[in-house]
């Protein structure tokens, strides 16, 4: 069993209908879904945070960090 979970649930995540953790039988499917979710979050959330995924044993953990401010 492979799992996708998130470290911190920011406000944007809490407002969305995504439910985590998710469990998969196949590692490649879990990895694909985790990457797809991170891409969705980075594209559609408020841009105050950046999301990335890290494989930790049988878990694909999504981490949240503050996004770098835009330089003009």
VEXMARKOL-180985 format. One record per residue (C-alpha): residue in one letter; x, y, z. Coordinates in steps of 0.02 Angstrom, whole numbers, padded with zeros to 5 digits, always signed. Each point is the difference from the previous one (the first is absolute). Layout:
// residues N
aXYZ;...
This chain:
// residues 72
x+00000+00000+00000;x+00062+00173-00046;x-00068+00160+00074;x-00011+00184-00048;x-00010+00121+00146;x+00034+00183+00034;x+00107+00077+00136;x-00102+00159+00032;x-00173+00043-00060;x+00007+00182-00053;x-00159+00104-00019;x-00012-00033-00187;x+00013-00187+00029;x-00132+00005+00135;x-00120+00091-00118;x+00026-00129-00137;x-00091-00167-00006;x+00160-00104-00003;x+00002-00137+00131;x+00165-00065+00063;x+00073-00122+00041;x-00033-00105-00155;x+00055-00181-00013;x+00054-00094-00157;x+00051-00179-00037;x+00125+00052-00135;x+00154+00108+00036;x+00005+00080-00173;x-00184+00047+00011;x+00026+00080+00171;x+00152+00096-00062;x-00093+00060-00156;x-00150+00056+00101;x+00110+00091+00127;x+00092+00094-00138;x-00164+00041-00086;x-00071+00066+00164;x+00154+00108+00033;x-00009+00073-00176;x-00185+00039+00026;x+00033+00084+00167;x+00145+00103-00066;x-00104+00057-00150;x-00166+00035+00087;x+00034+00054+00178;x+00041+00177+00060;x+00186-00002-00043;x+00051+00043+00179;x+00063-00179+00018;x+00092-00123-00110;x-00037-00185+00010;x+00118-00143-00033;x-00003-00188+00026;x+00130-00109+00083;x+00001-00190+00002;x+00021-00065+00178;x-00008-00189+00006;x-00175-00049-00056;x-00066+00179+00015;x+00005+00142-00125;x-00003+00149+00118;x-00053+00171-00065;x+00091+00143+00083;x-00047+00184+00005;x+00124+00143+00002;x-00016+00187-00018;x+00020+00054-00180;x+00139+00122-00041;x-00065+00177-00025;x+00001+00062-00179;x+00142+00118-00039;x-00046+00148-00110;
